[in-house]
Structures are given as C-alpha cells and as structure tokens.
Amino acid sequence: MRTRRSMFALGVAAASICALLQAPSASAGNFGGCNNGVSFPSCLANNSTHYMSYDLTSGWRTATESTRTQSFETTDLTTILTVHDSSDVHYYVETTAGASYIGKYFCATWGPSGICNHAHVAYNGPNGSGLSTSDLQSVACHETGHSVGLRHPEDSNLPDDPSVYQCMVVNGFPRFLGGHNADHINAYYN
C-alpha cells in the first residue's frame, strides 16, 4: 500500500512538473485589447464573420489573401471578401515617405461598447518593397491578428516567444497565426 501511495505521489509530482514546462495556455493574456496606448477597451471585431476588403498591389494582396486562408480561415472566424463600405477591416497600401512602420492597424469606427466596427490595416509600400513573400505574409498575419483582438505578447508582459505567439511577436515573427492565437480567437468568436 505504501509503495502505491509513493508511486501515486511521484506521478502527481511528475505531472505537475510537465504542466510547468508546457507553453502558456491561450488564457495567457495576449488577447482582448488594443496596443499602442489606445484608450478604448478592445480591438475585438464586432462579429465572428470577418468581412475584409483589399485595395492592394499584387504582393500585398497575395500575402493578405494567404494569411486569410492559411491562418484565419482555420479558426472559428469566417472571413469573407467584400466591398470597402461593408467591411470589418479594410486593407490598403500607403506611401508615407520616412515612416518607420511596414504595417499598422487602427480602428476607424468604434461601436458603443468599445468593439471595433470598422478597422484599417495600412501597409507602407516603400518599406515593404524589398520584403520576401513570406515576410509580407508575416506582416499581414500580424496586422490581421490585431484586427480580431490579438496583442503583442510584450504588451501583456509576456515573453516575445515566436514558438508560442507566432506572428504576433514584435521581432522576427513567423508568417502563421499558431495554435495559441487560434485558441484565443476560437474561444471568443465561437
């Protein structure tokens, strides 16, 4: 009997250690609010059907369409291409000389509860002109992530770990959404 209790205690201890070594769960906070000091409570989209419109050149259009189909369509979100006036998020290319960004997200129209009714994703044409197809897709995934409520992990005092947060990390981000971020989206938009 004593041997069984000892083995059970060792099993519980081993399970606890394994749990500590696992990646943070989707409840580990890079979801549900804006970054960059925006005072509204949320950058969440206003529904689970994410209507998207593009005014993009070929490289940015391909990258944005790829991220839509390869990352966001694999979640519980439904993404639909539509015309600009009826979109939840509108994508376009700017030519802002001297700007430091490659892509940026901002909410153009807020709903009464702080939910974003219409957002913009602006890509900076000059800063993106030398990027590979994969890098363009990384930027598209990152900015689209903001449009559905994902933040940079560092904005929530989380490690900037690309193996967990995938395209939402700030430096050297991968081009896919990843399971952690998909879990956040599925939990909210399902």
C-alpha positions, 0 to 999 in steps of 0.5 A: 500500500505504501509503495502505491501511495509513493508511486501515486505521489511521484506521478502527481509530482511528475505531472505537475512538473510537465504542466510547468514546462508546457507553453502558456495556455491561450488564457495567457493574456495576449488577447482582448485589447488594443496596443499602442496606448489606445484608450478604448477597451478592445480591438475585438471585431464586432462579429465572428464573420470577418468581412475584409476588403483589399485595395492592394498591389499584387504582393500585398494582396497575395500575402493578405489573401494567404494569411486569410486562408492559411491562418484565419480561415482555420479558426472559428472566424469566417472571413469573407471578401467584400466591398470597402463600405461593408467591411470589418477591416479594410486593407490598403497600401500607403506611401508615407515617405520616412515612416518607420512602420511596414504595417499598422492597424487602427480602428476607424469606427468604434461601436458603443461598447468599445468593439471595433466596427470598422478597422484599417490595416495600412501597409507602407509600400516603400518599406515593404518593397524589398520584403520576401513573400513570406515576410509580407505574409508575416506582416499581414498575419500580424496586422490581421491578428490585431484586427480580431483582438490579438496583442503583442505578447510584450504588451501583456508582459509576456515573453516575445516567444515566436514558438508560442505567439507566432506572428504576433511577436514584435521581432522576427515573427513567423508568417502563421497565426499558431495554435495559441492565437487560434485558441484565443480567437476560437474561444471568443468568436465561437 
